[in-house]
């Protein structure tokens, strides 16, 4: 026999619909599921947005209760439901697609329905008994999608960014630890893929640590712009249907709930239509992605070989590299980070176009902005964690090979310029290239410098202007 699915009847302005009896979402979410089968990715793919939506709804309930608009019983039930969602419960009920028409209305309705039905359950009433507690009348009281959704997106992005910054801190420390480990390992620096002048592998890895540190600072700067919110603006920023005193109360409660130093925009009409802070954040994420991808390009190049490439460093072997070539191991971790970076660069174009395409008092394309930022933040964080744990921490140096490269490189002649003069150094370089002999060997053979002075000139401290070895930071953050 066919199992009969229990349903409940809900209605909206378009008519009645059957909704599965045991779900917490309702008719508005049902229509969104039918209308937007776009990506197959629900808004709950990341916990940040459901938690942020619940925080906004809880703050609104608190403000409405303070103003006498929401009775004690329903206020307590709504707050409890929101707190459960913020703890990670009911996230499977946030089911609408991440990309949707309607400027986020479907996401807001999904949140209203889940919170209302859980509150009804807390009060001992059946799901869908909206005469007792309604998704729009009580949960959405004094609100509009147009102030709830961007506020929630900002909170979600802020929290996700903090986690990304922490992951980048781990990567920074991993590179810094390698800089200590490789402090005095001489190698040839390169410009335009040609031998340049000597440096140390520690200096090279120290540069990567600094690049990551700089981008952490840029992220902290960009994320501060997201703390300006338009909660209480309602539909277009005129605060229609928001009672006197609601705006500061809602912001105060939201700051307390989230622990974030949120501020209300000076002009709520401007804030409701402006996506500039999202564009700024997207641009900084692109910057992080571009620089991280460049670092991964370097790691792949430095580890190329093992016999016919540069072969200066060894990346940890993570998996077999070929179905046909035995023994081949590929730089799979840097490769996956490269691909994540490519996606984030594309997301930045999407955010730019979506922000530019807003019209008059509202931007209808914030859902794709939210998705692009959320996906970028999540993928960057997970990619960086993998790069840290599965690659950087296990890198080793081929010190003998590096020393041989330095000894055989004509780049040494640059260091000898002040002692021999440019013309003599040029002749040495030509002879070294023609004969395949080392520069130092030729200098000694021709008696151009005594051995002790040559050894002093070619010491790492002299060649690379190497400072004292920094403290060992391999023990962690």
C-alpha positions in Angstrom: 0.0 0.0 0.0 1.1 3.5 -0.7 2.0 5.5 2.4 -0.3 8.5 2.9 1.6 11.7 3.6 0.0 13.8 6.2 -0.6 17.4 5.3 -2.0 20.6 6.7 -3.8 23.3 4.7 -2.3 26.8 4.6 -3.3 29.8 2.5 -1.8 33.0 1.1 -3.0 35.6 -1.3 -2.9 33.1 -4.2 -5.0 30.5 -2.5 -4.8 27.3 -0.4 -2.0 24.8 -0.6 -1.2 21.5 1.1 2.0 21.6 3.2 3.6 18.5 4.8 2.1 18.3 8.3 5.4 17.9 10.1 7.6 20.7 8.6 8.1 24.0 10.3 8.0 26.0 7.1 4.7 27.0 5.4 3.0 28.0 2.2 5.3 30.9 1.4 8.3 28.6 1.6 6.5 26.0 -0.5 5.9 28.5 -3.3 9.6 29.5 -3.2 10.6 25.9 -3.4 8.5 25.6 -6.6 9.6 28.9 -8.1 13.3 28.7 -7.5 14.8 25.3 -8.2 17.9 27.1 -9.3 21.0 25.7 -7.6 19.7 23.0 -5.3 21.6 24.7 -2.5 19.4 25.7 0.5 20.1 28.9 2.5 21.1 26.6 5.4 24.2 25.4 3.5 26.1 27.6 6.0 24.9 28.1 9.6 25.7 31.8 9.6 22.5 33.0 7.8 19.9 31.1 9.7 21.6 32.1 13.0 21.7 35.7 11.8 18.0 35.7 10.8 17.1 34.3 14.2 19.1 37.0 15.9 17.3 39.7 13.9 13.9 38.2 14.7 14.7 37.9 18.4 15.8 41.5 18.5 12.6 42.6 16.8 10.5 40.6 19.3 12.4 42.1 22.2 11.8 45.7 20.8 8.2 45.0 20.1 7.7 43.6 23.6 9.4 46.6 25.1 7.0 48.9 23.2 3.9 46.9 24.3 3.2 45.5 20.9 3.8 41.9 21.6 2.3 40.1 24.7 4.4 38.2 27.2 3.4 34.7 26.1 4.1 35.1 22.4 7.2 37.1 23.0 8.7 34.4 25.2 7.8 31.7 22.6 9.3 33.6 19.7 12.5 34.4 21.7 12.9 30.7 22.7 12.5 29.6 19.1 15.0 32.1 17.9 17.5 31.1 20.5 17.2 27.4 19.5 17.9 28.3 15.9 20.9 30.4 17.0 22.2 27.3 18.8 22.0 25.3 15.5 18.6 23.7 15.8 16.0 23.6 13.0 18.5 24.6 10.3 17.2 21.8 8.1 13.9 23.8 7.9 15.6 26.7 6.1 15.1 25.2 2.7 14.6 27.9 0.1 17.3 28.2 -2.6 20.2 30.6 -2.1 19.4 32.3 -5.4 15.8 33.6 -5.6 13.7 36.4 -6.9 12.1 38.9 -4.6 15.0 40.6 -2.9 15.2 38.0 -0.2 11.5 37.9 0.6 11.4 34.1 0.4 14.3 33.8 2.9 12.5 36.2 5.3 9.2 34.3 4.9 11.0 31.0 5.5 12.4 32.3 8.7 9.1 33.8 9.8 7.3 30.5 9.2 9.9 28.3 11.0 10.0 30.6 14.0 6.2 30.9 14.2 5.6 27.2 14.0 8.3 26.4 16.5 6.8 29.1 18.8 3.3 27.5 18.3 4.8 24.2 19.3 6.3 25.7 22.4 2.9 27.1 23.3 1.3 23.7 22.9 -0.5 24.5 19.7 -0.4 22.6 16.3 1.8 23.7 13.5 0.0 26.1 11.2 -2.4 27.4 13.9 -1.7 30.9 12.8 -4.8 32.4 14.5 -2.8 32.0 17.7 0.6 33.2 16.5 1.2 34.4 12.9 4.4 34.5 10.9 3.7 37.9 9.6 1.6 39.5 12.3 3.8 38.6 15.2 7.2 37.3 14.0 7.6 39.9 11.3 6.0 42.7 13.4 7.5 46.2 12.7 9.7 44.7 9.9 10.1 44.3 6.2 12.3 41.9 4.2 14.1 45.0 3.0 15.6 45.8 6.4 15.6 42.2 7.9 17.4 40.5 5.0 20.4 42.9 4.5 20.9 43.2 8.3 21.0 39.4 8.6 23.3 39.1 5.6 25.7 41.6 7.1 25.7 39.7 10.5 26.3 36.4 8.7 29.1 37.8 6.6 30.7 39.5 9.7 30.8 36.2 11.6 32.0 34.2 8.6 34.8 36.8 8.0 36.0 36.4 11.6 36.3 32.7 11.1 38.2 33.3 7.8 40.6 35.7 9.5 41.2 33.0 12.2 42.0 30.4 9.5 44.3 32.8 7.8 46.1 33.4 11.1 46.9 29.7 11.3 48.3 29.8 7.7 50.3 32.9 8.6 51.8 31.1 11.6 52.6 28.0 9.5 54.5 30.1 7.0 56.2 32.0 9.8 57.3 28.7 11.3 58.8 27.6 8.0 60.6 31.0 7.7 62.3 30.1 11.0 63.1 26.6 9.9 64.6 27.7 6.6 66.2 30.9 8.0 69.7 30.4 6.6 69.0 28.0 3.7 70.5 29.8 0.7 68.8 29.7 -2.7 68.6 31.7 -5.8 66.0 34.4 -6.1 64.3 34.7 -9.5 62.8 37.5 -11.5 60.9 36.7 -14.7 61.8 33.1 -14.1 65.5 33.9 -14.6 68.2 33.6 -12.0 68.5 36.9 -10.1 70.4 37.2 -6.8 70.8 35.0 -3.8 68.3 35.0 -0.9 67.2 32.5 1.7 64.3 30.1 1.7 63.4 31.6 5.0 63.0 35.0 3.5 60.8 33.6 0.8 58.5 31.9 3.3 58.6 35.0 5.6 57.2 37.0 2.7 54.2 34.6 2.4 53.5 35.1 6.1 53.6 38.8 5.7 51.3 38.7 2.6 48.7 36.8 4.6 49.1 39.1 7.6 48.4 42.2 5.4 45.2 40.7 4.0 44.0 39.8 7.5 44.3 43.5 8.2 42.4 44.5 5.0 39.6 42.1 5.9 39.3 43.6 9.4 39.0 47.0 7.8 36.4 45.9 5.3 34.2 44.0 7.8 33.8 47.1 9.9 31.7 48.7 7.1 29.2 45.9 7.6 28.4 47.0 11.1 26.1 49.8 9.8 22.6 48.3 9.5 19.2 49.5 8.3 17.0 47.5 10.8 13.8 49.5 11.3 13.9 51.0 7.9 11.1 48.7 6.7 10.1 48.8 3.1 12.2 51.7 1.6 13.7 53.4 4.6 10.9 55.6 5.7 10.2 53.4 8.7 6.6 52.9 7.7 4.8 50.6 10.3 7.8 50.8 12.6 6.6 52.5 15.8 8.4 55.4 17.5 11.4 54.1 19.4 11.6 50.8 17.6 14.8 51.6 15.6 17.1 52.2 18.5 15.6 49.5 20.6 15.9 46.9 17.9 19.5 47.9 17.2 20.4 47.7 20.9 18.9 44.3 21.4 20.6 43.0 18.2 24.0 44.3 19.4 23.5 42.5 22.7 22.4 39.3 21.1 25.2 39.1 18.5 27.9 40.8 20.6 28.6 43.1 17.7 29.1 46.9 17.8 26.3 47.6 15.3 25.2 51.1 14.4 22.1 52.4 12.7 22.7 54.1 9.4 22.3 57.9 9.4 20.0 57.8 6.4 17.8 54.6 6.3 16.6 55.4 2.8 20.1 55.5 1.4 21.1 52.4 3.5 18.2 50.3 2.1 19.3 50.7 -1.5 23.1 50.9 -1.1 25.2 47.7 -1.4 28.6 49.5 -1.2 29.8 47.6 1.8 29.1 44.3 0.1 31.1 45.4 -2.9 34.0 46.5 -0.7 34.0 43.1 1.1 33.9 41.2 -2.2 36.8 43.2 -3.5 38.9 42.4 -0.4 38.0 38.7 -0.7 39.2 38.9 -4.3 42.4 40.4 -3.2 42.9 37.6 -0.7 42.1 35.0 -3.4 44.5 36.5 -5.9 47.4 36.7 -3.5 46.7 33.3 -2.1 46.6 31.8 -5.6 49.9 33.5 -6.4 51.5 31.9 -3.3 50.1 28.5 -4.4 51.6 29.1 -7.9 54.9 29.6 -6.3 54.6 26.4 -4.2 53.8 24.4 -7.3 56.7 25.9 -9.2 59.2 25.5 -6.4 58.3 21.9 -5.9 58.1 21.1 -9.6 60.0 18.0 -10.7 61.1 16.0 -8.7 64.0 15.6 -11.2 63.2 17.8 -14.2 61.8 20.8 -12.4 63.0 23.3 -9.9 62.8 20.8 -7.1 63.7 23.2 -4.4 61.1 22.2 -1.9 59.0 19.1 -1.3 55.3 19.3 -0.7 53.7 16.5 1.4 52.5 13.6 -0.7 48.7 13.5 -0.3 47.6 11.0 -2.9 48.6 9.1 -6.1 49.0 11.5 -9.0 48.2 9.4 -12.0 46.2 6.4 -13.1 48.9 5.6 -15.7 52.2 7.0 -14.4 53.4 5.0 -11.4 55.1 7.0 -8.6 53.7 10.4 -9.8 52.6 12.7 -7.1 50.8 16.0 -7.8 50.6 19.3 -5.9 46.9 18.7 -5.3 46.4 21.0 -2.3 47.8 24.2 -4.0 45.8 23.2 -7.1 42.5 23.1 -5.2 43.3 26.5 -3.6 43.9 27.9 -7.1 40.5 26.7 -8.2 38.8 28.2 -5.2 40.5 31.5 -5.9 39.3 31.4 -9.5 35.7 31.0 -8.3 36.0 33.9 -5.8 37.3 36.2 -8.6 34.2 35.3 -10.6 32.0 35.9 -7.5 33.4 39.4 -7.3 32.2 40.1 -10.8 28.8 38.8 -9.8 28.6 41.0 -6.7 29.7 44.0 -8.7 27.0 43.5 -11.4 24.3 42.8 -8.8 25.1 45.9 -6.8 25.2 48.0 -10.0 21.8 46.6 -11.2 19.8 47.8 -8.2 17.0 50.2 -9.1 15.7 53.2 -7.2 14.9 52.4 -3.5 15.9 48.7 -3.4 18.4 46.3 -4.8 16.5 43.1 -5.8 19.7 41.1 -6.3 20.9 40.9 -2.8 20.3 37.1 -2.7 23.1 36.5 -5.3 25.3 38.9 -3.4 24.7 37.0 -0.2 25.4 33.7 -1.9 28.5 34.9 -3.6 30.0 36.3 -0.4 28.9 33.3 1.7 30.3 30.8 -0.7 33.5 32.7 -1.1 34.0 33.0 2.6 33.3 29.4 3.3 35.4 28.0 0.5 38.3 30.3 1.2 38.3 29.3 4.9 38.2 25.6 4.1 40.8 25.8 1.4 43.1 27.8 3.6 42.7 25.2 6.4 43.5 22.4 4.0 46.5 24.4 2.7 47.8 24.9 6.2 47.3 21.4 7.6 47.8 19.3 4.5 50.6 21.2 2.8 52.5 24.1 4.4 53.2 22.4 7.7 54.8 19.5 6.0 57.0 21.3 3.5 60.7 20.3 3.5 63.7 21.9 1.7 66.1 20.3 -0.6 69.1 22.1 1.0 71.9 20.4 -1.0 70.2 21.0 -4.3 69.6 24.7 -3.3 73.3 25.1 -2.3 74.4 23.6 -5.6 72.1 26.0 -7.5 73.6 29.0 -5.7 77.2 27.8 -6.3 76.6 27.3 -10.0 74.5 30.3 -10.7 75.9 33.3 -12.5 73.7 35.4 -10.2 76.6 35.4 -7.8 78.4 37.9 -9.9 76.0 40.6 -8.8 77.2 40.2 -5.3 80.8 40.6 -6.6 80.1 43.8 -8.5 81.3 46.1 -5.6 84.6 44.2 -5.3 85.4 43.4 -9.0 83.6 46.1 -11.0 80.8 45.6 -13.5 83.0 44.8 -16.5 85.0 42.1 -14.8 81.8 40.6 -13.3 80.3 40.5 -16.8 83.3 38.7 -18.2 83.1 36.2 -15.4 79.4 35.6 -16.1 80.1 35.0 -19.8 82.8 32.5 -19.0 80.7 30.7 -16.4 77.9 30.4 -18.9 80.1 29.2 -21.7 82.0 26.6 -19.6 79.4 25.5 -17.1 81.9 26.3 -14.3 81.0 28.1 -11.1 81.6 31.8 -10.5 83.4 31.3 -7.2 85.7 28.7 -8.8 86.7 31.1 -11.6 87.3 34.0 -9.1 89.7 31.8 -7.1 91.4 30.4 -10.2 92.0 33.9 -11.6 93.2 35.2 -8.3 90.6 38.0 -8.3 89.9 37.7 -4.6 91.5 35.8 -1.7 89.6 32.7 -0.5 88.8 34.1 2.9 87.3 37.3 1.5 85.3 35.4 -1.1 83.9 33.1 1.6 82.9 36.2 3.7 81.2 37.8 0.7 79.3 34.6 -0.1 78.1 34.0 3.5 74.2 34.0 3.8 74.4 37.0 6.1 76.2 39.0 3.4 74.5 37.7 0.3 70.9 38.0 1.6 71.4 40.8 4.1 70.2 38.2 6.6 69.2 39.4 10.0 69.2 37.4 13.2 67.1 34.2 13.3 63.7 35.0 14.7 62.1 33.1 17.6 60.8 29.7 16.7 57.0 30.1 16.2 56.3 26.5 15.2 54.5 25.8 18.5 51.3 27.5 17.3 49.5 30.8 17.4 
